[in-house]
């Protein structure tokens, strides 16, 4: 296709172009151009194409790379015309229609987008005014939030819940649990479950156990009343439940031997003068765990035990001397499934008796009759302990019967899911009971306190606030028979709980007296327990609090402390101990009349205090970015326990060396990792999570493989307030005295050494992880 170059002033010889011819030529050129644009392959035609392309390349698949240009000219047609300085266009044409359409389409899109934008702003403005955004989560370490929750816990509310619990008809364990479930649900707790287990219980027989003096033929019930149908009718349940669950059954006639508290010294003294085989021991409750003392008596060859509480070991404010009591010889969980959960299909072992001893609790009144001591034991304001005369030989006949059967016990488990770390659990536990007077007051107080805390907490949750970690509320069944409900649930979920449980807050028997507050906590939680006591004080003022100790305690925290290594805490009010031997007297479960608790705490202010102390600690653990655990306190507790041990005839140099390294590592961990993490300006989420994972497992290293019956596997807990040594080492020393062998003490020393060393390695590994992470980031 050719084109002509036109110039108005140019004339070729013999040929002239007039204006009409010139206009026709221009129209022809324009038509040729439009036709050329419409030809296939020219969609990307460019006016500035500088590279000459051969027409034969029109079949190339990459048509988009360069536009094809006409071969007649190295430049495009219109570019050549426009570049010619003599070119004059005599024809002016309107813009193509396609260009106008594109302009209007762009204008329409722009206008539509503008209208939508303005419309969106208007909708957002009015929606924001009518529906305010949900409240932002406050600073998790803001104590004001905790006080807002705790101020809703009121003594009158706890008292009303308590009375409602006691006024409900006596039911079995499942019915009692169902009532608690409905109550928790009514307060708004979102996820509440009933978890049932079929377990082996040892229940009283159809008639009461009896103790008969062969010398006089007198027959007594456990409370000291003589056997008759009248007393049996008047006090039927109290008499039936004055027994030792899981004791051996049968009849034994033998000589009564007074062994006082059943210590190693007592046994050595008795065995030097008396053959104790198949004899019946007269044993006082206290000083050390009952199961430990019974294991010693069983090894010594005794056949039976009469168990009582010396009046000198009871608070003066109580009237328990005339009452017998119930004890459980079960160390924990369903006896038929030791170490594993009682779920459907589990193998059931035949363990009807947990001891070969016939064990019977009796009242102090009956103990006085057996020892032939006058009733009045007060001499110049001093209590004289009961003691059997060495010259007074008594033969008694002991008859024990009970019924072992499978029953369903129920746990109530409620979850308040955490908003940040829902896989981390803070457990707060109470318990319930289907027994009438035995433990009825205790569990009613426990249930009322946990329910009042749920009620106050859910008021805040309904307004949009939520804790960072999950709080698990538990009401355990079967506690009186050996913490069965808590053991079975924890064994059932052991793998999950080992990974997820952060802490356990216990509400076991919260008001057993009204004289003094007795806080118990793991070493890592002692500072938090002390801080929790200040919540009722005037702002900016500290009030004196009770000393926090790490000693063994009763209740359902047992599995979490001794099998999972979980830090635990408990607040309770008690009467002032009248004797240094009164520790472990709380193992006795005395019958209480309905007004006893209200006599101890008529205003229910003590209940309110326990609810607030426990609630504050729970909120702190569940909501603080960094867990409020103190690693250094653990190391200090270990060192203190070993320093006391230096006075013994044992080489503890290696233990002290390892304990010193543990302290150094803990100090470094506390200063280099915990302090920076508590500063919001230096707080990185991944470092906080790593730090909390280390803190969560601090106490797991201190679980020994095996401990004597009744003693904690967690060596961080001492036996009682009187002792400062590790309980397993203290027992090993006593064992050496009894058996004249140091094999036990050497094995125990090795186990304690490994525990402390394992803890030091754990701390060091935590530091190494943080150092590696920092180096990687740099």
For each residue, the residues with C-beta under 8 A, 3 or more apart:
1: 32 36 70 72
2: 72
3: 29 32 72 77
4: 25 29
5: 84
6: 17 22 25 26 87
7: 10 86 87 88
8: 22 88 90
9: 86
10: 7 86
11: 15 16
12: 15
13:
14:
15: 11 12
16: 11
17: 6 21 22 25
18: 21 22
19: 22 23 90
20: 23 24
21: 17 18 24 25
22: 6 8 17 18 19 25 26 90
23: 19 20 26 27 90 91
24: 20 21 27 28
25: 4 6 17 21 22 28 29
26: 6 22 23 29 30 89 90 91
27: 23 24 30 31 91
28: 24 25 31 32
29: 3 4 25 26 32 33 77 81
30: 26 27 33 34 91 93
31: 27 28 34 35
32: 1 3 28 29 35 36 77
33: 29 30 36 37 77 78
34: 30 31 37 38
35: 31 32 38 39
36: 1 32 33 39 42 45 70 77
37: 33 34 42 45
38: 34 35 42
39: 35 36 42
40:
41: 58 63 68
42: 36 37 38 39 45 67 68
43: 63
44: 63 64 67
45: 36 37 42 49 67 76
46: 49 67 76
47: 76 78 79
48: 76 79
49: 45 46 66 67 69 75 76
50: 75
51: 66 69
52: 69 71 74
53: 57 66 67 68 69
54: 57 71
55: 58 68 71
56: 59
57: 53 54 60 68
58: 41 55 68
59: 56
60: 57 63
61:
62: 65
63: 41 43 44 60
64: 44
65: 62
66: 49 51 53
67: 42 44 45 46 49 53
68: 41 42 53 55 57 58
69: 49 51 52 53 73 74 75 76
70: 1 36 73 76 77
71: 52 54 55
72: 1 2 3
73: 69 70 76 77 80
74: 52 69
75: 49 50 69 79 80 83
76: 45 46 47 48 49 69 70 73 79 80
77: 3 29 32 33 36 70 73 80 81
78: 33 47 81 82
79: 47 48 75 76 82 83
80: 73 75 76 77 83 84
81: 29 77 78 84 87
82: 78 79 87
83: 75 79 80
84: 5 80 81 87
85:
86: 7 9 10
87: 6 7 81 82 84
88: 7 8
89: 26 92
90: 8 19 22 23 26
91: 23 26 27 30
92: 89
93: 30
94:
95: 99 100
96: 99 100
97: 100 101
98: 101 102
99: 95 96 102 103
100: 95 96 97 103 104
101: 97 98 104 105
102: 98 99 105 106
103: 99 100 106 107
104: 100 101 107 108
105: 101 102 108 109
106: 102 103 109 110
107: 103 104 110 111
108: 104 105 111 112
109: 105 106 112 113
110: 106 107 113 114
111: 107 108 114 115
112: 108 109 115 116
113: 109 110 116 117
114: 110 111 117 118
115: 111 112 118 119
116: 112 113 119 120
117: 113 114 120 121
118: 114 115 121 122
119: 115 116 122 123
120: 116 117 123 124
121: 117 118 124 125
122: 118 119 125 126
123: 119 120 126 127
124: 120 121 127 128
125: 121 122 128 129
126: 122 123 129 130
127: 123 124 130 131
128: 124 125 131 132 133
129: 125 126
130: 126 127
131: 127 128
132: 128
133: 128 136
134: 464
135: 463 464 465
136: 133
137: 140 419 465 466
138: 142 144 145 465
139: 142
140: 137 468 623 624 625
141: 623 624 625
142: 138 139 145 146
143: 146 147
144: 138 147 148
145: 138 142 148 149 460 465 619 623
146: 142 143 149 150 535 615 616 619 620 623
147: 143 144 150 151 535
148: 144 145 151 152 460
149: 145 146 152 153 456 457 459 460 615 619
150: 146 147 153 456 535 612 615 616
151: 147 148
152: 148 149 455 456 459
153: 149 150 157 158 452 453 455 456 608 611 612 615
154: 157 158 452 608
155: 158 159 603 604 605 607 608
156: 159 160 604
157: 153 154 160 161 452 455
158: 153 154 155 161 162 448 449 452 604 607 608 611
159: 155 156 162 163 448 604 607
160: 156 157 163 164
161: 157 158 164 165 183 447 448 451 452
162: 158 159 165 166 444 445 447 448 597 604 607
163: 159 160 166 167
164: 160 161 167 168
165: 161 162 168 444 447 448
166: 162 163 440 441 444 594
167: 163 164
168: 164 165 171 176 179
169:
170: 434 436
171: 168 174 175 176 179 434
172: 175 176 407 408 434
173: 176 177 407 408 409 410 432 433 434 477 478
174: 171 177 178 194 196 408 409 410
175: 171 172 178 179 434
176: 168 171 172 173 179 180 410 432 433 434 477
177: 173 174 180 181 194 410 411 412 432 475 477
178: 174 175 181 182 194 410
179: 168 171 175 176 182 183
180: 176 177 183 184 412 432 447 451 475
181: 177 178 184 185 192 193 194 412 414
182: 178 179 185 186
183: 161 179 180 186 187 451
184: 180 181 187 189 192 412 414 451 454 473
185: 181 182 188 189 192
186: 182 183
187: 183 184 451 454 455 458
188: 185 458 461 462
189: 184 185 192 414 415 416 454 458 473
190: 415 416 417
191: 414 415 416 417
192: 181 184 185 189 412 413 414 415
193: 181 412 413 414
194: 174 177 178 181 410 411 412 413
195: 410 411 412 413 489 492
196: 174 408 409 410 411
197: 334 341 342 343 408 409 410 411 484 485 488 489 492
198: 342 406 407 408
199: 334 336 337 342 406 407 408 409 478 484 488
200: 334 335 336 348 351 404 405 406
201: 245 404 405 406 407 409 478 481 484
202: 245 246 247 352 402 403 404 481
203: 245 402 403 404 405 407
204: 208 240 241 243 402 403
205: 209 240 401 402 403
206:
207: 232 240 401
208: 204 221 222 232 239 240 242
209: 205 221 222 242 243 360 398 399 400 401
210: 219 220 221 227 399
211: 219 220 221 222 306 360 362 366 370 396 397 398 399
212: 217 218 219 220 396 397 399
213: 216 217 218 219 220 370 394 395 396
214: 217 253 394 395 396 397
215: 394 395
216: 213
217: 212 213 214
218: 212 213 226
219: 210 211 212 213 226 227
220: 210 211 212 213 224 225 226 227 362 366 369
221: 208 209 210 211 224 225 226 227 231 232 239 242 324
222: 208 209 211 239 242 243 324 360 361 362 363 366
223: 235 238 239 242 322 323 324 362 363 365 366
224: 220 221 322 324 362 363 365 366 369
225: 220 221 228 231 235
226: 218 219 220 221 231
227: 210 219 220 221 231 232
228: 225 231 232
229: 232 233
230: 233 234
231: 221 225 226 227 228 234 235 239
232: 207 208 221 227 228 229 235 236 239
233: 229 230 236
234: 230 231
235: 223 225 231 232 238 239
236: 232 233 239 240
237: 240 241 436 437
238: 223 235 241 242 323 324 437 591
239: 208 221 222 223 231 232 235 236 242 324
240: 204 205 207 208 236 237 243
241: 204 237 238 326 435 438 591
242: 208 209 221 222 223 238 239 324 325 326 361 362
243: 204 209 222 240 247 326 360 361 400 402
244: 247 307 326 327 328 329 359 360 361
245: 201 202 203 326 327 328 329 330 402 480 481 482
246: 202 328 329 330 335 353 354 355 482
247: 202 243 244 329 353 354 355 357 358 359 360 400 402
248: 353 355 356 357 358 359 400
249: 352 353 358 400 401 402
250: 358 399 400
251: 397 398 399 400
252: 278 280 303 304 358 397 398
253: 214 395 396 397 398
254: 278 279 280 303 304 395 396 398
255: 279 280 393 394 395
256: 279 280 282 306 370 388 394 395 396
257: 270 274 276 279 280 281 282 302
258: 281 282 371 387 388
259: 262 266 267 270 281 282 283 297
260: 263 266 283 284 385 387
261: 266 283 284 286 287 288 293 581
262: 259 266 267 281 283 284 288 293 296 297
263: 260 266 267 287 288 293 734
264: 267 268 296 734 735 737 738
265: 268 269 737
266: 259 260 261 262 263 269 270
267: 259 262 263 264 270 271 296 297 300 738
268: 264 265 271 272 737 738
269: 265 266 272 273
270: 257 259 266 267 273 274 276
271: 267 268 274 276 300
272: 268 269
273: 269 270
274: 257 270 271 279
275: 279
276: 257 270 271 279 281 300 301 302
277: 301 302 303
278: 252 254 301 302 303
279: 254 255 256 257 274 275 276 302 303 304
280: 252 254 255 256 257 302 303 304 305 306 358 396 398
281: 257 258 259 262 276 297 302 304 305 306
282: 256 257 258 259 306 308 367 370 371 388
283: 259 260 261 262 293 297 305 306 307 308
284: 260 261 262 287 307 308 309 310 313 386 581
285: 290 307 308 309 313 327 584 585 587 588
286: 261 309 310 313 579 581 582 583 584 585
287: 261 263 284 581 583 584
288: 261 262 263 292 293 583 584 710 719
289: 292 293 552 584 587 709 710 711 719
290: 285 293 294 307 327 329 584 587 710
291: 294 295 329 331 709 710
292: 288 289 295 296 708 709 710 711 731
293: 261 262 263 283 288 289 290 296 297 710
294: 290 291 297 298 305 329 355 357 359 709
295: 291 292 298 299 708 709 710
296: 262 264 267 292 293 299 300 738
297: 259 262 267 281 283 293 294 300 302 305 357
298: 294 295 301 302 355 356 357
299: 295 296
300: 267 271 276 296 297
301: 276 277 278 298
302: 257 276 277 278 279 280 281 297 298 305 357
303: 252 254 277 278 279 280 356 357 358
304: 252 254 279 280 281 357 358 359 360 398
305: 280 281 283 294 297 302 357 358 359 360
306: 211 256 280 281 282 283 360 362 367 370 396 398
307: 244 283 284 285 290 327 359 360 361 362
308: 282 283 284 285 361 362 363 364 366 367 386
309: 284 285 286 313 314 320 321 325 364 585 588
310: 284 286 313 314 364 367 385 386 579 581
311: 314 321 364 377 383 386
312: 377 383 384 385 386 578 579 581
313: 284 285 286 309 310 578 579 581 582 585
314: 309 310 311 318 320 321 364 578 582 585
315: 318 513 515 575 576 577 578
316: 575 578
317: 513 515 575
318: 314 315 575
319: 322 323
320: 309 314 323 325 364 590
321: 309 311 314 363 364 365
322: 223 224 319 363 364 365
323: 223 238 319 320 363 590 591
324: 221 222 223 224 238 239 242 361 362 363 366
325: 242 309 320 361 363 588 589 590 591
326: 241 242 243 244 245 361 438 480 588 589
327: 244 245 285 290 307 359 361 587 588 589
328: 244 245 246 480 481 482
329: 244 245 246 247 290 291 294 354 355 359 482
330: 245 246 333 335 354 481 482 484
331: 291 354 482 709 710
332: 482 483 484 487 558 559
333: 330 337 338 339 482 483 484 487 488 491 559
334: 197 199 200 337 338 342 484 487 488
335: 200 246 330 338 349 351 354 482
336: 199 200 342 348 349 350 351 406
337: 199 333 334 340 341 342 346 347 348 349 488 491
338: 333 334 335 349 351
339: 333 491
340: 337 346 491
341: 197 337 346 488 489 491 492
342: 197 198 199 334 336 337 346 488
343: 197 346 492
344:
345:
346: 337 340 341 342 343
347: 337
348: 200 336 337
349: 335 336 337 338
350: 336
351: 200 335 336 338 354
352: 202 249 404
353: 246 247 248 249 356
354: 246 247 329 330 331 335 351
355: 246 247 248 294 298 329 359
356: 248 298 303 353
357: 247 248 294 297 298 302 303 304 305
358: 247 248 249 250 252 280 303 304 305 398 400
359: 244 247 248 294 304 305 307 327 329 355 400
360: 209 211 222 243 244 247 304 305 306 307 398 400
361: 222 242 243 244 307 308 324 325 326 327 588
362: 211 220 222 223 224 242 306 307 308 324 366 367
363: 222 223 224 308 321 322 323 324 325 366 367
364: 308 309 310 311 314 320 321 322 367 368 386
365: 223 224 321 322 368 369
366: 211 220 222 223 224 308 324 362 363 369 370
367: 282 306 308 310 362 363 364 370 371 386
368: 364 365 371 373 374 375 377 386
369: 220 224 365 366 372
370: 211 213 256 282 306 366 367 388 394 396
371: 258 282 367 368 386 387 388 389 392
372: 369 389 392
373: 368 377 386 387
374: 368 377
375: 368
376:
377: 311 312 368 373 374 383 384 386
378: 381 382 383 384
379: 382 384
380:
381: 378
382: 378 379
383: 311 312 377 378 578 579
384: 312 377 378 379
385: 260 310 312
386: 284 308 310 311 312 364 367 368 371 373 377
387: 258 260 371 373
388: 256 258 282 370 371 392 394
389: 371 372 392
390:
391:
392: 371 372 388 389
393: 255
394: 213 214 215 255 256 370 388
395: 213 214 215 253 254 255 256
396: 211 212 213 214 253 254 256 280 306 370
397: 211 212 214 251 252 253
398: 209 211 251 252 253 254 280 304 306 358 360
399: 209 210 211 212 250 251
400: 209 243 247 248 249 250 251 358 359 360
401: 205 207 209 249
402: 202 203 204 205 243 245 247 249
403: 202 203 204 205
404: 200 201 202 203 352
405: 200 201 203
406: 198 199 200 201 336
407: 172 173 198 199 201 203
408: 172 173 174 196 197 198 199
409: 173 174 196 197 199 201 477 478 484 485 488
410: 173 174 176 177 178 194 195 196 197 477 485
411: 177 194 195 196 197 474 475 476 477 485 486 488 489
412: 177 180 181 184 192 193 194 195 432 473 474 475
413: 192 193 194 195 472 473 474 489
414: 181 184 189 191 192 193 454 472 473 474
415: 189 190 191 192 470 471 472 473
416: 189 190 191 457 461 466 467 470 471 472 473
417: 190 191 422 466 470
418: 421 422 424 466 467 468 469 470 471 622
419: 137 422 466 467 468
420: 468 469
421: 418 424 468 469 470 689
422: 417 418 419 469 470
423: 470 499 500
424: 418 421 469 470 500 502 692 696
425: 469 470 471 472 497 500 501 502
426: 469 470 471 472 502 503 505 618 621 622
427: 471 472 474 501 503 504 505 560 566
428: 450 453 471 472 473 474 504 505 507 614 618
429: 450 473 474 475 476 486 504 505 506 507 508 555 556 557
430: 443 446 447 449 450 474 475 476 507 508
431: 443 446 447 475 476 477 479 485 486 508 555 556
432: 173 176 177 180 412 443 446 447 475 476 477
433: 173 176 438 439 440 442 443 477 479 480
434: 170 171 172 173 175 176
435: 241 438 439 440 480
436: 170 237 440
437: 237 238 440 591 592 593
438: 241 326 433 435 480 589 590 591
439: 433 435 442 443 479 480 589
440: 166 433 435 436 437 443 444 592 594
441: 166 444 445 592 594 596 597
442: 433 439 445 446 508 509 512 592
443: 430 431 432 433 439 440 446 447 479
444: 162 165 166 440 441 447 448 597
445: 162 441 442 448 449 509 510 511 597 607
446: 430 431 432 442 443 449 450 507 508 509 510
447: 161 162 165 180 430 431 432 443 444 450 451 475
448: 158 159 161 162 165 444 445 451 452 607
449: 158 430 445 446 452 453 507 510 607 610 611 614
450: 428 429 430 446 447 453 454 473 475 507
451: 161 180 183 184 187 447 448 454 455
452: 153 154 157 158 161 448 449 455 456 611
453: 153 428 449 450 456 457 611 614 615 618
454: 184 187 189 414 450 451 457 458 473
455: 152 153 157 187 451 452 458 459
456: 149 150 152 153 452 453 459 460 615
457: 149 416 453 454 460 461 471 615
458: 187 188 189 454 455 461 462
459: 149 152 455 456 462 463
460: 145 148 149 456 457 463 465
461: 188 416 457 458 464 465 466
462: 188 458 459
463: 135 459 460
464: 134 135 461
465: 135 137 138 145 460 461
466: 137 416 417 418 419 461
467: 416 418 419 470 471 619 622 623
468: 140 418 419 420 421 622 623 624 625
469: 418 420 421 422 424 425 426 502 621 622 623
470: 415 416 417 418 421 422 423 424 425 426 467 622
471: 415 416 418 425 426 427 428 457 467 618 622
472: 413 414 415 416 425 426 427 428
473: 184 189 412 413 414 415 416 428 429 450 454
474: 411 412 413 414 427 428 429 430 486 489 556
475: 177 180 411 412 429 430 431 432 447 450
476: 411 429 430 431 432 479 483 485 486 489 556
477: 173 176 177 409 410 411 431 432 433 484 485
478: 173 199 201 409 481 482 483 484 485 488
479: 431 433 439 443 476 483 484 485 486 508 555 556
480: 245 326 328 433 435 438 439 589
481: 201 202 245 328 330 478 484
482: 245 246 328 329 330 331 332 333 335 478 487
483: 332 333 476 478 479 486 487 555 556 558 559
484: 197 199 201 330 332 333 334 409 477 478 479 481 487 488
485: 197 409 410 411 431 476 477 478 479 488 489 556
486: 411 429 431 474 476 479 483 489 490 556 558 559 560
487: 332 333 334 482 483 484 490 491 558 559
488: 197 199 333 334 337 341 342 409 411 478 484 485 491 492
489: 195 197 341 411 413 474 476 485 486 492 493
490: 486 487 493 494 497 559 560 563 564
491: 333 337 339 340 341 487 488 494 559
492: 195 197 341 343 488 489
493: 489 490 496 497
494: 490 491 497 498 563 564
495: 498 499
496: 493 499 500
497: 425 490 493 494 500 501 560 564 566
498: 494 495 501 564
499: 423 495 496
500: 423 424 425 496 497
501: 425 427 497 498 504 560 564 566
502: 424 425 426 469 566 567 621 627 696
503: 426 427 525 566 567 568 569 621
504: 427 428 429 501 557 560 561 566 567 568 569
505: 426 427 428 429 568 569 570 614 617 618 621
506: 429 553 555 556 557 568 569 570
507: 428 429 430 446 449 450 510 570 610 614
508: 429 430 431 442 446 479 553 554 555 556 557 570 572
509: 442 445 446 512 554 555 572 586
510: 445 446 449 507 571 572 573 607 610
511: 445 514 572 573 597 600 601 606 607 610
512: 442 509 572 573 574 575 586
513: 315 317 516 573 574 575 576 600
514: 511 573 575 600 601 606
515: 315 317 573 574 575 576
516: 513 546 573 574 575 576
517: 533 545 546 571 572 573 609
518: 546 571 572 573 574
519: 529 530 532 533 545 546 547 548 549 569 570 571 613
520: 529 548 549 550 551 553 569 570 571 572
521: 525 526 528 529 548 549 550 567 568 569 570
522: 525 526 550 561 567 568 569 699 716 717
523: 526 550 630 633 634 636 637 716
524: 567 629 630 631 633 634 695 698 699
525: 503 521 522 528 529 567 568 569 617 628 629 630
526: 521 522 523 529 530 548 550 630 633
527: 530 531 628 630 633
528: 521 525 531 532 569 617 620 621 628 629
529: 519 520 521 525 526 532 533 548 569 571 617
530: 519 526 527 533 534 545 548
531: 527 528 534 620
532: 519 528 529 535 571 613 614 616 617 620
533: 517 519 529 530 536 543 545 546 613
534: 530 531 537 542 543 545
535: 146 147 150 532 612 613 616
536: 533 543 609 612
537: 534 541 542 543
538: 541 543
539:
540:
541: 537 538
542: 534 537
543: 533 534 536 537 538
544:
545: 517 519 530 533 534
546: 516 517 518 519 533
547: 519
548: 519 520 521 526 529 530
549: 519 520 521 718 721
550: 520 521 522 523 526 637 716 717 718
551: 520 717 718 719 720 721
552: 289 711 712 717 718 719 720 727
553: 506 508 520 557 570
554: 508 509 586 587
555: 429 431 479 483 506 508 509 558 570
556: 429 431 474 476 479 483 485 486 506 508 559
557: 429 504 506 508 553 560 561 568 570
558: 332 483 486 487 555 561 562
559: 332 333 483 486 487 490 491 556 562 563 564
560: 427 486 490 497 501 504 557 563 564 566 568
561: 504 522 557 558 564 565 566 568 712 714 717
562: 558 559 703 707 712 713 714
563: 490 494 559 560 703 713
564: 490 494 497 498 501 559 560 561 700
565: 561 697 699 700 701 702 703 714
566: 427 497 501 502 503 504 560 561 699
567: 502 503 504 521 522 524 525 629 698 699
568: 503 504 505 506 521 522 525 557 560 561
569: 503 504 505 506 519 520 521 522 525 528 529 614 617
570: 505 506 507 508 519 520 521 553 555 557
571: 510 517 518 519 520 529 532 609 610 613 614
572: 508 509 510 511 512 517 518 520 610
573: 510 511 512 513 514 515 516 517 518 600 601 606 609 610
574: 512 513 515 516 518 577
575: 315 316 317 318 512 513 514 515 516
576: 315 513 515 516
577: 315 574 580 582 583
578: 312 313 314 315 316 383 582
579: 286 310 312 313 383 582
580: 577 583 722
581: 261 284 286 287 310 312 313
582: 286 313 314 577 578 579 585
583: 286 287 288 577 580 719 720 721 722
584: 285 286 287 288 289 290 587 720
585: 285 286 309 313 314 582 588
586: 509 512 554
587: 285 289 290 327 554 584
588: 285 309 325 326 327 361 585
589: 325 326 327 438 439 480
590: 320 323 325 438
591: 238 241 323 325 437 438
592: 437 440 441 442 596 597
593: 437 596
594: 166 440 441
595: 598 599
596: 441 592 593 599 600
597: 162 441 444 445 511 592 600 601
598: 595 601 602
599: 595 596 602
600: 511 513 514 573 596 597 606
601: 511 514 573 597 598 604 605 606 607
602: 598 599
603: 155
604: 155 156 158 159 162 601 607 608
605: 155 601 608 609
606: 511 514 573 600 601 609 610
607: 155 158 159 162 445 448 449 510 511 601 604 610 611
608: 153 154 155 158 604 605 611 612
609: 517 536 571 573 605 606 612 613
610: 449 507 510 511 571 572 573 606 607 613 614
611: 153 158 449 452 453 607 608 614 615
612: 150 153 535 536 608 609 615 616
613: 519 532 533 535 571 609 610 616 617
614: 428 449 453 505 507 532 569 571 610 611 617 618
615: 146 149 150 153 453 456 457 611 612 618 619
616: 146 150 532 535 612 613 619 620
617: 505 525 528 529 532 569 613 614 620 621
618: 426 428 453 471 505 614 615 621 622
619: 145 146 149 467 615 616 622 623
620: 146 528 531 532 616 617 623 624 628
621: 426 469 502 503 505 528 617 618 624 627 628
622: 418 426 467 468 469 470 471 618 619
623: 140 141 145 146 467 468 469 619 620
624: 140 141 468 620 621 627 628
625: 140 141 468 677 678 683 688
626: 674 677 678 683 688 691 692 695
627: 502 621 624 692 695 696
628: 525 527 528 620 621 624
629: 524 525 528 567 695 696 698
630: 523 524 525 526 527 633 634 670
631: 524 634 635 666 669 670 674 695 698 763
632: 635 636 663 666 667 669 670
633: 523 524 526 527 630 636 637
634: 523 524 630 631 637 638 666 698 699 702 716 759
635: 631 632 638 639 659 662 663 665 666 667
636: 523 632 633 639 640 663
637: 523 550 633 634 640 641 716
638: 634 635 641 642 659 662 663 716 756 759
639: 635 636 642 643 656 659 660 663
640: 636 637 643 644 724
641: 637 638 644 645 718 724 725 726
642: 638 639 645 646 652 655 656 659 726
643: 639 640 646 656
644: 640 641 647 724 725
645: 641 642 648 650 652 655 725 726 729
646: 642 643 652 656
647: 644
648: 645 652 733
649:
650: 645 733 745 749
651: 654
652: 642 645 646 648 655 656 749
653: 656 657
654: 651 657 658 753
655: 642 645 652 658 659 749 752 753 756
656: 639 642 643 646 652 653 659 660
657: 653 654 660 661
658: 654 655 661 662 753 756 757 760
659: 635 638 639 642 655 656 662 663 756
660: 639 656 657 663 664
661: 657 658 664 665 760
662: 635 638 658 659 665 666 756 759 760 763
663: 632 635 636 638 639 659 660 666 667
664: 660 661 667 668
665: 635 661 662 668 669 760 763 764 767
666: 631 632 634 635 662 663 669 670 763
667: 632 635 663 664 670 671
668: 664 665 671 672 767
669: 631 632 665 666 672 673 674 694 763 766 767
670: 630 631 632 666 667 673 674 675
671: 667 668 674 675
672: 668 669 675 676 767 770
673: 669 670 676 677 691 766 767 770
674: 626 631 669 670 671 677 678 691 695
675: 670 671 672 678 679
676: 672 673 679 682
677: 625 626 673 674 682 683 687 688 691
678: 625 626 674 675 683
679: 675 676 682 683
680: 683
681:
682: 676 677 679
683: 625 626 677 678 679 680 687 688
684: 687 688
685: 688 689
686: 689 690 773
687: 677 683 684 690 691 770 773
688: 625 626 677 683 684 685 691 692
689: 421 685 686 692 693
690: 686 687 693 694 769 770 773
691: 626 673 674 677 687 688 694 695 766 770
692: 424 626 627 688 689 695 696
693: 689 690 696 697
694: 669 690 691 697 698 762 763 766 769
695: 524 626 627 629 631 674 691 692 698
696: 424 502 627 629 692 693
697: 565 693 694 700 701 762
698: 524 567 629 631 634 694 695 701 759 762
699: 522 524 565 566 567 634 702 703 714 716
700: 564 565 697 703
701: 565 697 698 755 756 758 759 762
702: 565 634 699 714 715 716 755 756 759
703: 562 563 565 699 700 713 714 715 755
704: 707 713 715 728 751 752 755
705: 713 751
706: 713
707: 562 704 711 712 713 727 728
708: 292 295 711 728 731
709: 289 291 292 294 295 331
710: 288 289 290 291 292 293 295 331
711: 289 292 552 707 708 719 727 728 731
712: 552 561 562 707 715 717 727
713: 562 563 703 704 705 706 707
714: 561 562 565 699 702 703 717
715: 702 703 704 712 726 727 728 752 755
716: 522 523 550 634 637 638 699 702
717: 522 550 551 552 561 712 714 727
718: 549 550 551 552 641 721 723 724 725 726 727
719: 288 289 551 552 583 711 722 723 727 730
720: 551 552 583 584 723
721: 549 551 583 718
722: 580 583 719
723: 718 719 720 727 730
724: 640 641 644 718
725: 641 644 645 718 729 730
726: 641 642 645 715 718 729 730 752
727: 552 707 711 712 715 717 718 719 723 730 731
728: 704 707 708 711 715 731 732 748 751 752
729: 645 725 726 732 733 745 748 749 752
730: 719 723 725 726 727 733 734
731: 292 708 711 727 728 734 735 748
732: 728 729 735 736 744 745 747 748 749
733: 648 650 729 730 736 737 745
734: 263 264 730 731 737 738
735: 264 731 732 738 739 744 745
736: 732 733 739 740 741 742 744 745
737: 264 265 268 733 734 740
738: 264 267 268 296 734 735
739: 735 736 744
740: 736 737
741: 736 744
742: 736 745 746
743: 746 747
744: 732 735 736 739 741 747 748
745: 650 729 732 733 735 736 742 748 749
746: 742 743 749 750
747: 732 743 744 750 751
748: 728 729 731 732 744 745 751 752
749: 650 652 655 729 732 745 746 752 753
750: 746 747 753 754
751: 704 705 728 747 748 754 755
752: 655 704 715 726 728 729 748 749 755 756
753: 654 655 658 749 750 756 757
754: 750 751 757 758
755: 701 702 703 704 715 751 752 758 759
756: 638 655 658 659 662 701 702 752 753 759 760
757: 658 753 754 760 761
758: 701 754 755 761 762
759: 634 638 662 698 701 702 755 756 762 763
760: 658 661 662 665 756 757 763 764
761: 757 758 764 765
762: 694 697 698 701 758 759 765 766
763: 631 662 665 666 669 694 759 760 766 767
764: 665 760 761 767 768
765: 761 762 768 769
766: 669 673 691 694 762 763 769 770
767: 665 668 669 672 673 763 764 770 771
768: 764 765 771 772
769: 690 694 765 766 772 773
770: 672 673 687 690 691 766 767 773 774
771: 767 768 774 775
772: 768 769 775 776
773: 686 687 690 769 770 776 777
774: 770 771 777 778
775: 771 772 778
776: 772 773
777: 773 774
778: 774 775
